[in-house]
């Protein structure tokens, strides 16, 4: 029967050998980044910003049906007086 100490040393030796071979097979020269263009790109002029909000294209069209329109009337305000309590039935 093989001793577990021998097996663990064999596995350790195999791992060390694997990493040495892996290190030796790597490319010697690092991969360089692509060359930078010699002329910089021309700068675009900045557009002047206006303070007015731009409307959305989908909101500038009128809805196709009455269900799509929004109500312009405000809902009823709640009454200041609570309703009368309902009498319990026997």
C-alpha positions as CSV (number, residue, x, y, z in Angstrom):
1,X,0.0,0.0,0.0
2,X,1.2,3.5,-0.9
3,X,1.7,6.0,2.0
4,X,-0.4,9.1,1.9
5,X,2.8,11.2,2.5
6,X,4.3,9.9,-0.7
7,X,1.0,10.7,-2.6
8,X,0.8,14.2,-1.2
9,X,4.5,14.9,-2.1
10,X,3.9,13.5,-5.6
11,X,0.9,15.8,-6.1
12,X,2.9,18.7,-4.9
13,X,5.7,17.9,-7.3
14,X,3.2,17.6,-10.2
15,X,1.7,21.0,-9.3
16,X,5.1,22.7,-9.1
17,X,6.1,21.1,-12.4
18,X,2.8,22.2,-14.1
19,X,3.3,25.9,-13.0
20,X,7.0,25.9,-14.2
21,X,6.0,24.5,-17.6
22,X,3.1,27.0,-17.8
23,X,5.5,29.9,-17.0
24,X,8.0,28.8,-19.6
25,X,5.4,28.5,-22.4
26,X,4.1,32.0,-22.0
27,X,5.1,34.6,-24.7
28,X,8.3,36.4,-23.9
29,X,7.1,39.8,-25.1
30,X,4.0,41.4,-23.6
31,X,1.2,42.3,-26.0
32,X,1.3,46.0,-26.7
33,X,-1.7,48.3,-27.0
34,X,-2.7,49.5,-30.5
35,X,-0.8,52.6,-31.8
36,X,-2.3,56.0,-30.9
37,X,-3.2,58.1,-34.0
38,X,-0.8,60.8,-34.8
39,X,-3.4,63.5,-35.3
40,X,-6.0,64.2,-32.6
41,X,-9.6,64.1,-33.6
42,X,-11.0,67.6,-34.3
43,X,-13.0,69.1,-31.5
44,X,-16.7,69.5,-32.1
45,X,-18.1,73.0,-31.2
46,X,-20.3,73.0,-28.2
47,X,-24.0,73.5,-28.8
48,X,-25.7,76.2,-26.8
49,X,-28.2,74.9,-24.4
50,X,-31.5,76.5,-24.0
51,X,-33.5,76.5,-20.8
52,X,-36.7,75.6,-22.5
53,X,-37.8,72.0,-22.1
54,X,-38.0,70.0,-25.3
55,X,-41.3,68.2,-25.8
56,X,-41.3,64.4,-26.3
57,X,-42.4,63.3,-29.7
58,X,-44.9,60.8,-28.3
59,X,-46.6,63.5,-26.1
60,X,-47.1,66.1,-28.8
61,X,-49.7,64.0,-30.6
62,X,-53.4,64.0,-29.7
63,X,-54.7,60.6,-28.3
64,X,-56.7,58.5,-30.7
65,X,-59.6,57.8,-28.4
66,X,-61.4,59.5,-25.5
67,X,-59.9,56.9,-23.0
68,X,-56.4,58.2,-23.7
69,X,-57.2,61.8,-22.9
70,X,-56.6,63.0,-19.4
71,X,-59.3,64.6,-17.3
72,X,-58.7,68.3,-16.8
73,X,-61.3,68.5,-13.9
74,X,-59.9,68.0,-10.4
75,X,-61.5,65.2,-8.4
76,X,-63.9,66.2,-5.7
77,X,-62.3,67.5,-2.5
78,X,-63.1,65.4,0.6
79,X,-65.9,66.8,2.7
80,X,-65.0,68.5,6.0
81,X,-67.8,66.8,7.9
82,X,-67.7,63.0,8.3
83,X,-70.9,61.1,7.2
84,X,-73.5,60.1,9.7
85,X,-72.9,56.7,11.4
86,X,-75.1,53.8,10.2
87,X,-77.4,52.4,12.9
88,X,-76.8,48.7,13.6
89,X,-79.5,46.3,12.6
90,X,-80.9,43.8,15.1
